[in-house]
């Protein structure tokens, strides 16, 4: 596959930057033949991944979230969200609906479920105290 467009940026891992990341991805895909529903799905999945990086990755510290968007042959969108925070000790458990490590903050535990519902593929790699990489992929119907 050939890369037809790509961006990479780092944002400070603070809550107000989640909306910025969402807007950046929306701008990146703005020239693609997406329905409003498809665009909303992509933005929502990205919001969940970035929020997880900020809230769970950097719960007790500050850090950056890297956002990479790549378009392959104008037919496959890949969005990668990377934090260098705490990491996920049990990825399978974290992907279970309603599981949350922060119930006191009224987290719903639906982040990965939402990502998996709206994207064609979601992969997660994580290491304790080294961070997490979430890769979201969506096929673009032309």
MOHU-V948333 format. One record per residue. N is the residue number from 1. PHI is phi in radians with two decimals (NA if undefined). OMEGA is omega in whole degrees, -180 to 180 (999 if undefined). D_LAST is the distance of its C-alpha to the last C-alpha in Angstrom with 2 decimals. Layout:
BEGIN
[[N,PHI,OMEGA,D_LAST] [N,PHI,OMEGA,D_LAST]]
END
This chain:
BEGIN
[[1,NA,179,16.15] [2,-1.78,175,16.38] [3,-1.36,177,16.52] [4,-1.83,175,14.74] [5,-2.88,-178,16.26] [6,-2.81,172,18.88] [7,-2.36,175,21.50] [8,-2.59,178,24.58] [9,-2.63,175,27.17] [10,-2.05,176,30.13] [11,-2.22,175,31.30] [12,-1.12,-177,34.63] [13,-1.32,176,34.47] [14,-2.20,-172,35.55] [15,-0.95,-176,34.14] [16,-1.19,178,33.36] [17,-1.42,175,30.96] [18,-1.07,179,28.61] [19,-1.13,178,27.43] [20,-1.13,179,27.08] [21,-1.05,178,24.88] [22,-1.04,180,22.63] [23,-1.17,179,22.46] [24,-1.08,180,21.78] [25,-1.12,178,18.72] [26,-1.06,177,17.49] [27,-1.14,-179,18.17] [28,-1.07,-177,16.49] [29,-1.61,-173,13.03] [30,-1.07,-180,13.72] [31,-1.59,-179,11.66] [32,-1.49,-180,8.30] [33,-1.39,-178,6.29] [34,-1.79,171,8.42] [35,-1.35,177,10.88] [36,-1.07,179,14.47] [37,-1.13,179,15.06] [38,-1.11,178,12.49] [39,-1.07,179,14.01] [40,-1.09,178,17.39] [41,-1.05,-180,16.93] [42,-1.09,-179,16.19] [43,-1.07,-179,19.10] [44,-1.17,179,21.35] [45,-1.07,178,20.90] [46,-1.12,178,21.63] [47,-1.00,-180,24.58] [48,-1.10,-179,26.00] [49,-1.14,180,25.86] [50,-1.16,179,27.42] [51,-1.07,177,29.96] [52,-1.03,179,30.96] [53,-1.06,-178,31.57] [54,-1.30,-173,33.69] [55,-1.24,-176,35.58] [56,-1.64,-180,36.18] [57,-1.18,-175,36.01] [58,-2.07,-178,38.28] [59,-1.02,-176,40.33] [60,-2.02,-176,43.59] [61,-2.67,177,42.61] [62,-1.95,178,40.46] [63,-3.04,-178,37.74] [64,-1.95,173,34.37] [65,-2.00,177,30.84] [66,-1.72,179,28.43] [67,-2.13,178,24.77] [68,-2.13,176,22.40] [69,-2.11,180,18.68] [70,-2.31,175,16.79] [71,-1.98,-180,13.28] [72,-1.84,177,12.93] [73,0.85,-178,11.02] [74,0.99,-177,8.48] [75,-2.22,179,7.30] [76,-2.43,176,10.45] [77,-1.74,175,12.49] [78,-2.16,177,16.19] [79,-2.10,-179,18.83] [80,-2.02,179,22.44] [81,-2.09,-175,25.37] [82,-2.20,169,28.82] [83,-2.14,179,32.27] [84,-2.00,-176,35.63] [85,-1.53,-172,37.44] [86,-1.18,-176,39.23] [87,1.43,-179,36.69] [88,-1.96,-177,36.22] [89,-1.28,-179,39.15] [90,-2.42,-175,37.51] [91,-1.07,-179,33.70] [92,-1.06,178,33.69] [93,-1.13,-179,35.96] [94,-1.11,-179,33.93] [95,-1.45,178,30.80] [96,-1.26,177,32.81] [97,-1.00,177,32.16] [98,1.32,177,34.90] [99,-1.39,177,36.31] [100,-2.51,177,37.32] [101,-1.63,-177,39.75] [102,-2.33,-180,40.60] [103,-1.12,179,41.56] [104,-1.14,177,44.01] [105,-1.65,180,41.16] [106,1.00,174,39.70] [107,-1.30,-175,36.53] [108,-1.43,-178,34.65] [109,1.30,-177,33.64] [110,-1.98,-175,30.12] [111,-0.98,-179,28.19] [112,-1.18,178,26.90] [113,-1.08,178,26.33] [114,-1.10,179,24.13] [115,-1.01,-178,22.14] [116,-1.20,178,21.79] [117,-1.24,-172,20.79] [118,-1.66,-179,17.91] [119,-1.99,179,16.54] [120,-1.34,-178,15.66] [121,-2.61,176,18.53] [122,-2.33,174,21.57] [123,-2.16,-176,24.33] [124,-2.31,173,27.62] [125,-2.19,-177,30.32] [126,-2.67,175,33.52] [127,-2.44,180,37.13] [128,-0.93,178,40.07] [129,1.06,176,41.00] [130,-2.17,176,38.32] [131,2.04,-174,35.21] [132,-2.40,176,31.87] [133,-2.16,177,28.42] [134,-1.95,179,25.50] [135,-1.99,179,22.13] [136,-1.94,178,19.08] [137,-2.25,180,15.77] [138,-2.45,175,12.46] [139,-1.35,-179,9.39] [140,-1.76,178,6.19] [141,-1.44,-178,3.78] [142,-1.85,999,0.00]]
END
